[in-house]
Amino acid sequence: MRPYAALPELEVIPTEGALAFEPGPEWRLGLPVMDPDGGWRAEDRFSPGTFRWTVPAGASSVSLSIRTVPQVSTVRSERSGELGSLLARMPHGSSTGEENSGPDGNGEVSFTADEVRYWAMVLPGDLVRRETSSHVAAAELRSLLLQASAHVTGERFDVALWAARAALLVTPNHERDVTSVTLPFLRGVIGRIEEEERATGCPGAAAAGLPRWSSGIREEGDGARSVAADEIPIEYAALMHQAAVQAAGLAEAAGEGAVAHRARALSRRLRRWFQREFWLSTPDRARDLGNLHGGEGRPIRGLCLRPHMLLAASFEGAPFTTAQRRVLVRVAESRLLVPPLGLATLDHDDLEFHGDSPENGAVWPFLIGPFVEASLRAFGQDRGRQRMLMQLSSAPSLASAPMAWAHAWGKAVSPAPFLDESSDSSGATPRHPIPLGPLKYALNIAEGARAKRLLSGGLPAAAFTSIGSSTAAAGLKS
């Protein structure tokens, strides 16, 4: 049996009799527990289900043997969004550009857009957790970029933007293209942005209608798209600017002056458009959604307080000033942070708040990582915040909690392990039917590891003189 995906599989063997396990995951929050010194404290406890042990009549002594099942790295053919089975099918370590043999032995392994996006989100923190060498990190990044390249010109351009972000986090040095494919990949990304801009007149048009990580979009299209076709999510607008700045640096180092000039010009246009479209003077914070045609779009949707604006503020190349980053961190801390469990996807005072919805209220532990990064970019190594950030990055929810927690009125209530949109044999839906999409528990662990390394100053990208903060201020004057 396996309590849940963040824990290893356990083998429980009785010395006598028959043992059966009936899964029934359930959490109890704030249970009083006595310390060895006689004091009391509150703890959250998890029960995975019920064991039924039939002991033979007349047995004088019985016992259970419990051991952790060794994890064997194998290629599994079934589809799963869980990191272990997904990465088992990824072509790790390939530095030659040749395709690895897939489960069918035909040399081709296909991945859904959501799987590749998930890989791009997890990879930077997972490399930190595994303490890989720079050679291995470059090889794994190369494999990711080769998979994501199919989406540079496709409908799921969000996959390419997340992959470009992974490239910056894994290899933040602009002096050299260590993968040999990063610069060609970024050339394709800025080419796509320029093409959409020429067609519409809007620098951010390439990000219009892209699905967010919490949207539960499926490849078959049976999910509900949370972003309208003419709406531009703030995090993708920030990622486009970051990709343009990233491409300019690599192209200049490679001696491609024409590409560097194009990328710098694009970054300036994106920066000016971003500040006009997303920053609000009243209230003094960012808009969650921009509009392809300018104007207000849907005001209620655009003004929702969501963590996507904090996510944008955590990106190194986001076109924010330092003062703007500080505003976003403070408002997220006061309205979205539910310590020590994570950040909610919507302010609980919002009209659209629903605590059992992944888009409108659930608490996500992995967002602690972007919160820590945005805080460091906004305030630097501020002693007053350091203790709070260290406590958040060491929160148990990042190592053992479910992927998402239900949320109500500023408090985390019953968490939501094992949740999907399926029904059980009786036709009943789960108690908290949160569609998780491709996001699984491994993202919590990866972002927790990355947050700790950021706080220790051990990541090259943690030189918090952000490429976005300095250029944004210059752009506001131009």
C-alpha positions in Angstrom: 0.0 0.0 0.0 1.0 3.6 -0.5 -0.4 6.3 1.8 -0.1 8.9 -1.0 2.2 9.8 -3.8 4.7 11.8 -1.8 5.5 8.8 0.3 7.1 5.5 -0.6 5.2 2.3 -1.2 5.0 0.0 1.9 4.8 -3.7 2.2 2.9 -5.0 5.2 3.1 -8.7 5.9 1.4 -10.6 8.8 3.0 -13.6 10.4 -0.3 -15.3 10.3 -3.8 -14.7 8.9 -5.1 -12.6 6.1 -4.6 -8.8 5.9 -6.6 -6.5 3.6 -6.3 -2.8 3.1 -9.2 -0.5 2.2 -8.1 3.0 1.0 -9.9 5.8 2.7 -7.6 8.9 2.9 -8.6 11.3 5.6 -6.9 14.2 7.4 -7.5 15.6 10.8 -6.2 19.1 11.5 -5.1 20.5 14.8 -5.3 17.3 16.9 -3.9 17.7 20.5 -0.8 15.6 20.9 1.2 15.1 24.2 4.9 15.8 24.1 7.3 13.5 26.0 7.7 16.3 28.6 4.0 16.3 29.3 3.1 19.4 27.3 0.5 19.6 24.5 0.8 20.7 20.9 -1.4 20.6 17.9 -0.6 18.3 14.9 -2.2 17.4 11.6 -2.6 13.6 11.3 -3.3 11.6 8.1 -5.1 8.2 8.0 -4.6 6.4 4.7 -7.4 3.9 5.2 -8.4 0.8 7.2 -6.5 -2.5 7.7 -8.6 -5.6 8.2 -6.7 -8.5 9.8 -8.3 -11.9 10.1 -6.3 -13.7 12.7 -6.6 -17.5 12.8 -8.4 -19.0 15.8 -6.0 -20.3 18.5 -3.1 -18.1 17.4 -1.0 -17.3 20.5 1.2 -14.6 19.0 1.0 -12.6 15.8 2.9 -9.7 14.4 3.2 -7.5 11.3 6.3 -6.9 9.3 6.5 -3.5 7.5 9.1 -2.5 5.0 9.6 0.2 2.4 9.5 -1.3 -1.1 12.7 -0.4 -3.0 12.1 2.0 -5.9 13.3 0.5 -9.1 13.8 2.9 -12.1 11.8 1.4 -14.9 10.2 2.7 -18.0 6.4 2.6 -17.6 4.1 2.7 -20.5 1.0 4.1 -18.8 0.4 7.8 -18.9 0.6 9.6 -15.6 1.2 13.2 -14.5 3.3 12.0 -11.6 6.9 12.9 -11.9 8.4 9.5 -11.3 6.6 7.8 -14.2 6.8 10.9 -16.5 10.6 11.3 -16.1 11.1 7.6 -16.6 9.9 8.1 -20.2 11.9 11.3 -20.7 15.1 11.1 -22.7 17.5 12.0 -19.9 21.2 12.3 -20.5 21.0 12.5 -24.2 23.7 14.9 -25.4 23.8 13.8 -29.0 20.3 14.9 -30.1 19.3 11.4 -31.0 15.9 10.2 -29.9 15.8 7.6 -27.1 14.0 4.4 -27.6 10.5 4.6 -26.2 8.3 1.9 -24.6 7.4 0.6 -28.1 11.0 0.3 -29.1 10.5 2.5 -32.2 12.6 5.4 -31.0 9.7 7.7 -30.6 8.1 8.9 -27.3 5.2 11.3 -27.4 4.2 13.5 -24.6 1.2 15.7 -24.1 1.6 19.4 -23.9 0.6 19.3 -20.2 3.3 16.7 -19.5 6.0 18.8 -21.1 4.8 21.9 -19.3 4.9 20.0 -16.0 8.4 18.8 -16.7 9.5 22.4 -17.3 7.9 23.5 -14.0 9.5 20.7 -12.0 13.0 20.4 -13.6 14.8 23.4 -12.0 13.8 22.5 -8.5 14.3 18.8 -9.1 17.9 19.3 -10.3 18.6 21.3 -7.1 17.1 18.5 -5.0 19.2 15.8 -6.7 22.3 18.0 -6.6 23.2 17.1 -10.2 26.3 18.2 -11.9 26.3 21.0 -14.5 26.8 18.4 -17.3 23.8 16.4 -16.3 21.7 19.5 -15.8 22.6 20.7 -19.3 21.7 17.3 -20.8 18.3 17.2 -19.1 17.6 20.8 -20.0 18.5 20.0 -23.6 16.0 17.1 -23.7 13.3 19.3 -22.3 13.9 22.0 -24.9 13.8 19.5 -27.7 10.4 18.3 -26.5 9.1 21.8 -26.0 10.3 23.0 -29.4 7.2 21.4 -31.0 5.0 23.9 -29.1 6.9 27.1 -30.2 4.6 27.4 -33.2 1.6 25.4 -31.9 -1.5 26.3 -29.9 0.2 25.5 -26.6 2.8 28.3 -26.7 2.7 28.3 -22.8 4.8 25.1 -22.9 7.5 26.9 -24.8 7.4 29.9 -22.3 7.8 27.6 -19.3 10.6 25.8 -21.0 12.4 29.1 -21.6 12.0 29.9 -17.9 13.5 26.5 -17.0 16.5 27.3 -19.3 17.1 30.5 -17.4 16.9 28.9 -14.0 19.0 25.9 -14.9 21.7 27.8 -16.9 21.4 31.4 -15.8 24.8 32.3 -17.4 24.2 34.5 -20.5 27.8 34.0 -21.7 27.4 30.6 -23.4 24.7 28.3 -24.7 25.7 25.2 -22.8 23.0 23.0 -24.4 23.6 24.1 -28.0 19.8 24.3 -28.5 18.8 27.1 -26.1 19.6 30.0 -28.4 17.8 28.4 -31.5 14.9 27.7 -29.2 14.7 31.3 -28.0 15.1 32.5 -31.6 11.9 30.6 -32.3 10.1 32.0 -29.3 10.8 35.6 -30.1 10.0 34.9 -33.8 6.5 33.6 -32.7 6.0 36.7 -30.5 7.0 39.1 -33.4 4.7 37.2 -35.8 1.7 37.5 -33.6 2.5 41.2 -32.9 2.6 41.9 -36.7 -0.8 40.2 -37.2 -2.6 42.0 -34.3 -0.6 45.1 -33.4 -0.4 43.8 -29.8 3.1 42.8 -28.5 1.5 40.3 -26.1 -0.8 38.6 -28.6 1.1 35.3 -28.6 0.0 34.7 -25.0 -3.7 35.4 -25.6 -6.0 32.5 -24.4 -3.2 30.3 -23.1 -4.2 27.9 -20.3 -2.9 28.4 -16.8 -1.4 25.7 -14.6 -4.6 25.6 -12.5 -7.0 25.4 -15.4 -7.2 21.6 -15.7 -7.0 21.7 -19.5 -6.8 18.3 -21.1 -5.3 17.5 -24.5 -8.6 16.2 -25.6 -10.3 19.5 -24.8 -12.7 18.2 -22.3 -11.7 20.7 -19.6 -13.1 24.2 -19.2 -10.8 26.9 -20.5 -10.4 29.4 -17.7 -8.9 32.2 -19.9 -10.9 33.6 -22.8 -9.3 33.8 -26.3 -8.7 37.5 -26.1 -7.4 37.5 -22.5 -3.7 37.6 -21.7 -2.5 36.1 -18.4 0.0 38.3 -16.6 2.5 35.4 -16.0 2.8 34.7 -19.7 3.2 38.4 -20.5 6.1 38.5 -18.0 7.6 35.3 -19.4 7.6 36.7 -22.9 9.6 39.7 -21.8 12.0 37.5 -19.9 12.5 35.3 -23.0 13.3 38.3 -25.1 15.9 39.6 -22.6 17.3 36.1 -22.3 17.6 35.7 -26.1 19.3 39.1 -26.4 22.0 38.1 -23.9 22.7 34.7 -25.5 22.7 36.1 -29.0 25.1 38.9 -28.2 27.5 36.4 -26.5 27.3 34.2 -29.6 28.1 37.1 -32.0 24.6 37.2 -33.5 24.2 40.9 -33.4 21.1 41.1 -35.6 19.2 38.6 -33.4 20.4 40.5 -30.2 19.1 43.8 -31.7 15.7 42.3 -32.6 15.4 40.7 -29.1 16.3 43.9 -27.3 13.8 45.9 -29.4 11.1 43.4 -28.7 11.8 43.5 -25.0 11.4 47.3 -25.0 8.0 47.0 -26.7 6.9 44.3 -24.4 8.0 46.3 -21.3 6.1 49.4 -22.4 3.0 47.4 -23.3 3.2 45.4 -20.0 3.3 48.5 -17.9 0.3 50.1 -19.7 -1.8 47.0 -19.8 -1.1 45.4 -16.4 -0.2 48.0 -13.8 -3.1 49.7 -12.1 -2.8 53.0 -10.3 -6.0 52.3 -8.4 -5.6 50.0 -6.6 -1.8 50.1 -6.6 -1.2 46.6 -7.9 -1.2 44.6 -11.1 -4.1 43.4 -13.2 -4.4 39.6 -13.4 -5.5 39.5 -17.1 -4.8 41.8 -19.9 -6.8 42.2 -23.1 -5.7 41.5 -26.6 -7.6 44.6 -27.9 -6.7 46.9 -25.0 -9.2 48.4 -22.6 -10.6 46.8 -19.6 -11.8 43.5 -21.0 -13.9 41.8 -18.3 -13.1 44.1 -15.3 -14.1 41.6 -12.5 -12.0 38.8 -14.0 -9.1 41.2 -14.6 -9.1 42.6 -11.1 -9.2 39.3 -9.2 -6.4 39.0 -6.7 -4.7 35.7 -7.7 -1.2 34.3 -7.2 -0.4 34.5 -11.0 0.7 38.2 -10.4 3.0 37.0 -7.6 4.3 34.3 -10.0 5.1 37.0 -12.5 6.9 39.0 -9.9 9.1 36.0 -9.1 10.5 35.8 -12.6 14.0 37.3 -12.9 13.1 39.0 -16.2 9.7 40.3 -15.3 9.2 43.9 -16.4 8.4 45.2 -12.9 10.3 47.8 -10.9 11.5 46.8 -7.4 8.8 49.0 -5.9 6.1 47.2 -7.9 7.5 43.8 -6.9 7.2 44.8 -3.2 3.6 45.9 -3.6 2.7 42.5 -5.1 4.6 40.5 -2.4 2.9 42.4 0.4 -0.6 42.1 -1.0 -0.1 38.3 -1.7 1.2 37.9 1.8 -1.8 39.6 3.4 -4.5 38.2 1.2 -3.4 34.9 -0.3 -0.8 33.3 1.9 -2.1 30.5 4.2 0.9 29.6 6.3 2.3 27.1 6.4 0.3 25.4 3.7 0.8 27.6 0.7 -1.0 30.3 -1.4 -4.6 30.3 -2.4 -5.6 30.7 -6.1 -8.1 33.5 -5.2 -8.6 36.0 -2.4 -11.3 34.5 -0.1 -13.2 37.9 -0.1 -13.5 37.8 -3.9 -17.0 37.3 -5.5 -15.8 34.2 -7.4 -14.2 32.5 -4.4 -15.0 28.8 -4.1 -12.8 26.9 -1.6 -13.1 23.5 -3.4 -12.1 24.8 -6.8 -8.5 24.8 -8.1 -9.0 28.1 -9.9 -11.1 29.8 -7.3 -9.7 29.2 -3.9 -7.7 26.0 -3.3 -4.4 26.3 -1.5 -1.3 25.1 -3.4 1.9 24.4 -1.4 4.3 24.6 -4.4 3.5 28.4 -4.7 5.7 28.9 -1.6 8.7 28.6 -3.9 7.6 31.5 -6.1 6.6 33.5 -3.0 10.1 33.1 -1.6 11.7 34.0 -4.9 9.5 37.1 -5.4 10.2 38.2 -1.8 14.0 38.0 -2.3 13.7 39.8 -5.6 11.6 42.6 -4.0 13.4 42.9 -0.6 16.7 41.1 -1.0 18.2 39.3 2.0 16.0 41.2 4.4 16.6 39.9 8.0 13.1 40.8 9.1 11.6 38.5 6.5 14.3 35.8 6.5 12.9 33.8 9.4 9.4 33.8 8.0 10.7 32.6 4.5 12.8 29.9 6.0 9.8 28.6 8.0 7.7 28.6 4.8 10.4 26.8 2.8 10.7 24.1 5.5 6.9 23.6 5.8 5.9 19.9 6.0 3.3 20.6 3.3 6.1 20.9 0.7 7.3 17.4 1.5 4.3 15.3 2.5 1.0 17.2 1.9 -1.5 16.7 -0.8 -1.0 18.7 -4.0 -3.9 21.0 -3.2 -5.9 21.9 -0.1 -9.5 23.0 0.1 -9.8 26.5 1.5 -12.5 28.5 3.2 -12.5 32.0 4.6 -8.7 32.4 5.0 -8.2 29.0 6.6 -7.1 25.7 5.2 -9.7 23.0 5.9 -9.9 19.4 4.7 -7.0 18.8 2.3 -7.6 17.1 -1.0 -5.4 14.1 -1.7 -5.9 11.7 -4.7 -8.3 14.1 -6.4 -9.3 13.9 -10.0 -12.6 14.2 -12.0 -13.4 10.5 -12.0 -16.2 8.8 -10.0 -16.0 5.6 -7.9 -17.8 2.4 -8.7 -21.0 3.7 -7.1 -21.0 6.7 -9.4 -20.3 9.1 -6.6 -17.8 11.9 -7.1 -15.0 12.6 -4.7 -15.9 14.8 -1.7 -13.6 17.6 -3.0 -13.7 17.2 -6.8 -10.7 19.4 -7.6 -9.4 18.7 -11.2 -5.6 18.6 -10.6 -4.7 18.2 -14.3 -1.0 17.3 -14.7 0.1 18.8 -11.4 1.2 16.3 -8.8 3.0 16.1 -5.5 6.6 16.2 -6.9 6.2 19.9 -7.7 5.9 20.7 -4.0 9.1 18.9 -3.2 11.0 20.5 -6.1 9.9 24.0 -5.3 10.7 23.5 -1.6 14.2 22.5 -2.5 14.6 25.5 -4.8 13.3 27.9 -2.2 15.8 26.6 0.4 18.7 27.0 -2.0 17.5 30.5 -2.9 17.5 31.5 0.7 21.0 30.1 1.2 22.3 32.1 -1.7 23.3 28.9 -3.5 21.7 29.5 -6.8 23.3 31.6 -9.5 19.9 33.2 -10.3 19.7 34.4 -6.8 21.9 37.5 -7.6 18.8 39.6 -6.9 19.9 42.5 -9.1 17.1 41.3 -11.4 17.4 41.9 -15.1 13.7 42.9 -14.9 13.9 45.5 -12.2 16.6 47.6 -13.8 15.3 47.5 -17.3 11.7 48.2 -16.2 12.7 51.4 -14.6 14.5 52.5 -17.8 11.5 51.5 -19.9 9.1 53.7 -17.9 11.2 56.7 -18.8 11.4 55.9 -22.5 
